[in-house]
Amino acid sequence: MERSLSMELVRVTEAAALKSARWMGRGKKEEADDAATSAMRYVFDTIPMQGTVVIGEGEMDEAPMLYIGEKLGTGSGPGVDVAVDPLEGTNIVAQGTWNALAVIAIADENTLLHAPDMYMDKIAVGPEAVGKVDINASTLENLKAVAKAKNKDIEDVVVSVLDRPRHKQLIAEIRETGARIKLIPDGDVAAAINTAFDDTGVDLLLGRGGAPEGVLAAVALKCLGGEIQGKLSPSNDEEADRCLKMGISDINKVLYMDDFCSGDDAIFAATGVTDGELLKGVQFKGSKATTQTVVMRAKSGTVRFIDGEHSLVKKPNLVIK
């Protein structure tokens, strides 16, 4: 895979963030999502690659979403799998709260898990706790393992959990251990990434979220040296059949890093749409806008934070072909 694709992906996530950020706080999540999707598709068409969407926002008949199976890029260059969430946190943008991102991950062709759009139980940790957790272990066992790995008291461990009624029992179990919880309204990709950066104050992600988001988080954590484990949780026979059609024969199998991303190389990029623990959101002032992006590559282990200043006059469509 061409290393130059790293910077090309930054252009894509920047464009999506800039377009969707205009809708921040306006209570219109569909409009924000459409803006991000349109911007991503527009810039993708300029990138020298042969991309196929394996993690997208819907099926072919659900345009304008970037649908599973859609071809992206100029049609020349390396063949890659593409996992994309043009706006991770549509509700976040609509409400003007924290941690909305424009997100892309690519990997060598046929190496990303084709995760169906359903729930997945997840546990994610940063580099210090890799190999120390087990999704089949109890909440207490995992929290003790993370505390030991990070040389912390269990009372100092911070766990990110999506604020959902389905997590009532999990939240009670965490609190019983004495650990602390950061409840998040949406955006568990950001929460998973945060486990790999001490400055965010997050040690662990637990709970049930979207399976496609699990793949995106796995690529980021592969680049960062972290870990995610997952177990698909189909809610009905139709979803179970969908797993089979997408090549997942054992829906009870624990999915490890190599199941999510089996290749040696992958690139992940995310641009902040609203402010978060890791990235600042888009700021507009007159004819200029600023962005902050993280881009990382698994093969080299390089992680870059990129501050961008954009002229909205010279580049009104966010790309010069």
Secondary structure by P-SEA (a helix, b strand, c coil): ccccaaaaaaaaaaaaaaaaacccccccaaaaaaaaaaaaaaaaaacccccccccccccccccccccccccccccccbbbbbbbcccccaaaaaaccccccccccccccccccccccbbbbbccccccccccccccccaaaaaaaaaaaaccccccbbbbbcccccaaaaaaaaaaaccccccccccaaaaaaaccccccccccccccccaaaaaaaaaaaaaaccbbbbbbbbccaaaaaaaaaaccccccccccccccccccbbbbbbbbcccccccccccccccbbbbbbbbbbccccbbbbbbbbbccccccccccc
